[in-house]
C-alpha cells in the first residue's frame, strides 16, 4: 500500500507517503492510535485559537453510529468506505465563542485540523481518505449537530489493503501513479495590477 509521491523538490517523508487509498482493511484501529490521531488534530493552528473543529468518530465497535455515518455517504464512496474500520465526520462551528460573530476562517481551520490528523495517521502506518461526497443534511440530523455547526467532510481511516478488495471500477485508480500539476501553476503573480 505504499505509494510515495514523486516530488520535484525534497519534502518531509510523511508528506511523501500520505495518500488517499480506497482499499481499507477491516482490521480495527487501536484506541491508542485513534487518540493520538485526534490529539494531532487538537494541536492544529486556528484563528484566535478558536479551534472550531468538531468530530464525530464512528467505529465498527459502535455499529449504530458507523452505519449512520456510512449511510450519509454517496453511493460511490459508500461502496469502498464500508470496509474502513473508522469513519469520522468533521464539522465546523461557524461563529466565534467569545463574541458570537461569524468566523470566516473556520473552514480553513478545520482543514488544517484534518491535515494534522492525516499526517499523524500516516506516521502510525494508517491511511486517511477525505470525502466531500456525502449528504450534509442527513449527517446533521443523524448526529444532532448543534445550531451553527456545519458538516464539512467525512474521513475514512484505517489500515490499507490489497486493491483486489475493491470493485473492478476502482482498482485501476488505486494502482495508478500519483500526480500533481507543477507547483508553479499554483502560483499567482506577485506583482500588483496597475490601471
N, C-alpha and C positions, 0 to 999 in steps of 0.2 A: 504493500500500500504506500510505499514511499514514492513520491513524485516531486522531487525538489525543482524549484524554479530555475531556469537557465537565465541568470541575470546578466545584464550588460556591465554592471558595476558591483563590487562586493557589498553584501548586506548581511545582517545577522543570520546565523543558520536557522534559528527558529522561524524567521520570516520566510526564508527559502523553503522550509519544509511545510509551512502551513498551506493547506489547500482544502477544498470542499468536496470530498467524495460523496457518493450516494450509496455506496456499498458499506453497510454497517453490520457488524457482528451483534448478536443479541446478548453477548457477554455483559453482565452488569458492570457498571462503573462503581468502584468502591466509594463509600461515603466520604472517606478522607480526601480522595481526589476531587470529588464534586465540591467539597467545602473549599479546597484550595483554589479551584477554578472561580468560584463565586467570590472568594477573598480578593483575587486578582481584579475582578470587575469592580469590587468595592473601592479599590485604590486608584481608579481612573480619575483623571482630572475633570473638573466641571466648572462652569461659570459660577463664580461666587461660592464655590464649594457646595453647590446646591444638591448634587448627587440625585438628579431627577429620575434615574432609572429605577424600575421596579421589575422584579422577575417572578414568574410563576414556574416552578420546577415540577415537572411531571415525570416520574419514573415508572418503570414497569411494576415496581413494588406497590404502587398505588394505581391499579388498573383503571379505576374510575376517572381519575384526573388524566392519566395517559390517553385513554380513549377519547375523552372530551377534547383534549388539545389536538390529537390526531384528526378528530372529526372536523376541526376548523380548517384543515389544510385543503387546498385544491387537489383534485384527483391526481394530477401529475406529480405532486410532491408526496401525497399520501402513499402512493404505490411503493416508494422506496423508504420513506421515513418511518414506516410501520415497523421496520426492523431495528431502528435505533433504540437503545435502552433508556435514553433520556431525551425528553423534549422540553424546551424552555421557551416560555412566552416572555419576550422583552417588551416592556411597556414604559411609557414616559408620563411623568407628572408635568403638566403643561404650565403651571403657574409657580412663581417663587413662594416658598413657605413664609418668608419674612414679611412680604407685603401683598401677596395675592396677585401681583401683576404678572402678565404673560412673560414667560421665559423663552425668548426667541432662540436661545442656544440649546434648548432642552434635547431636541432630536440629535443634534451633533454630539452632545454629551453621552447620550445613550449609545450611539455608535462607537464612541471611544470605550465605553464600558464593555461592550460586546467584543471589541477588538482585543482588549486586555484578556477577556475570558478565552478567546480563541488562541491567543499566544500561550497562555498558561496551559490550556488543554494540549497544545502541541508539545510543550515541554514535558508533559506527563504521558506522551505516547497516545494521546486521544485525538480525535478529529471532530471538527465542527462544520456544519453546513447551515448557513443562514438563509432564511426563506422569507420572501415578501408575498409569496403566493398562498394567502390564507384569508378567511372571511373574518375581517376585523370586528364586525358587529356580533357575530356568533361567539368570538373569543371574549369580547367584552361582557356578554351575557353569561356565558358558561362559567366565567371566573369572577363574576360580580365585581368588575373593576369599578373603583370609586369614580365619582364625577371628576372630570378634569384629568383623568388618567387614560391615555390613548395607547392601544396596541401598536407596536412598531414592527416586530419581526418574530418569527418562530425559529428556534435554533435546534437542530438535531445534533446530539452529542453522543459519542461513543467510540469504540474501537473499530478500526477498519476491517473489512472482509474482502473476500475474493469477488471480483467483478462478475463472476459467473452467477452470483446470487441475485443479480439484477435482471429485470426484464430485458429481453433482447434489444429493445429500442434504446435502452440507456447504456448498455455495455460499451458501445463504441465511444461514446462521450467520456466514459470513465477512464478509458485507457489512452485516449488521445493526448498528445503533448499539450502541456500548458502554454499559454501565450498571453502577452500583453502588448498593447501598442507601445511604441518608443516613448520614453519619459518626456522627450522634448515636445511631443504632440499634446501633452497636458499643460504645457506652459503657455500662459498668455503674455503678450508683450508687456514689458515693464515700463515702456515709455507712455507718458500721459498724452492723450489726444489733444491737439490744439485746433482751434476753429479758424 
